[in-house]
Amino acid sequence: MTWLLRHLSSGVAMGAIAACTASAPAGFPGYAEGESVRLAAPISGTLVKLHVQRGDAVAASAPAFVLEQDSERSAREEAQARVRRAEQQLGNLQSGKRPDEVAALRAQLAQAQAALNLSTRELVRAQELVAQNFSSPASLDAARTAVARDQARVNELNAQVRLAGQGSRAQEIAAAQQEVLAAKAQLAQADWRVQQKTQRMPAAGDVIDVLFREGEWVPQGSPVLTLLPPSQVKARFFVPETVLGRLQLGQAVRLHCDGCPAPINARVSYIAREAEFTSPLIYSKENRASLVFMVEARPTSPDDAKRLHPGQPLDVHL
């Protein structure tokens, strides 16, 4: 009886182990993949300062590198001077003449009015003398001409005083305003060029490689360093055609790696539309097993993403 119970319990245990083994989810082979960010400047120049080295862990917006910017700074100072000059010209047109100039015009107007008053009185006397036959008609014509001349001078100075208070014409002011806008646009371009010579980290991550050293010439658009943010680390694995129908975007998976203390939680972010390896024969039931589709999954936590290294072998469980 004891022998029978022992064998029965052994059989149950073996059956339980076999059942657990049969129900355990199968793992799919894969590896860790990283999409690095290549940080470059859109303007060429000599690398004068490199703030990081390969392997450094950096924060977002941390200083990355600086290119020489003497020429760009000079261009910015020139643009600033153009803005100031354009603004001063606009202010001059809008303000009209200076107070001293207006005062001088008013003084000239007073003189012209005094001359007009004098010529008017002389015209009255000339008319009386001509009426009494003490003067010739020619003297009356001269007096009338003097009055007309002085009146024209008064009208001219009155117009100049009014213009002095009004400033320049609307078209001239509008043109000066456009000059100010153009100068400010040039200043913005110069500022942008100076700023592009100083690059900062676009995201937190690890510096994978440094491609230039201080003192070297960096061509336009050439990456100076490569950065691997945790958000760009993912698992890439392959599933057979028979499992493809069970996968969907956002599905939870678990990543197992050698030496990892615990599995890494991830979610499916990409499912390939085409097979990686296809049989040259017609897709029969026998050769469908050779169809393998690539799937990508991203860790749900940045800390878990830091545990993965590009090229690291993985086992993925659904």
Secondary structure, DSSP 4 states (H G I P E B T S, - for coil): -HHHHHHHHHHHHHHHHHHHHHHSPPEEEEEEEE--EEEE-SS-EEEEEE---TT-EE-TT-EEEEE--HHHHHHHHHHHHHHHHHHHHHHHHHH-S-HHHHHHHHHHHHHHHHHHHHHHHHHHHHHHHHHTTSS-HHHHHHHHHHHHHHHHHHHHHHHHHHHHHH-S-HHHHHHHHHHHHHHHHHHHHHHHHHHHTEEE-SSSEEEEEE---TT-EE-TT-EEEEEE-GGGEEEEEEEEHHHHTT--TT-EEEEE-TT-SS-EEEEEEEE-SS-SB--SS---TTTGGG-EEEEEEEESSHHHHHT--TT-EEEEE-
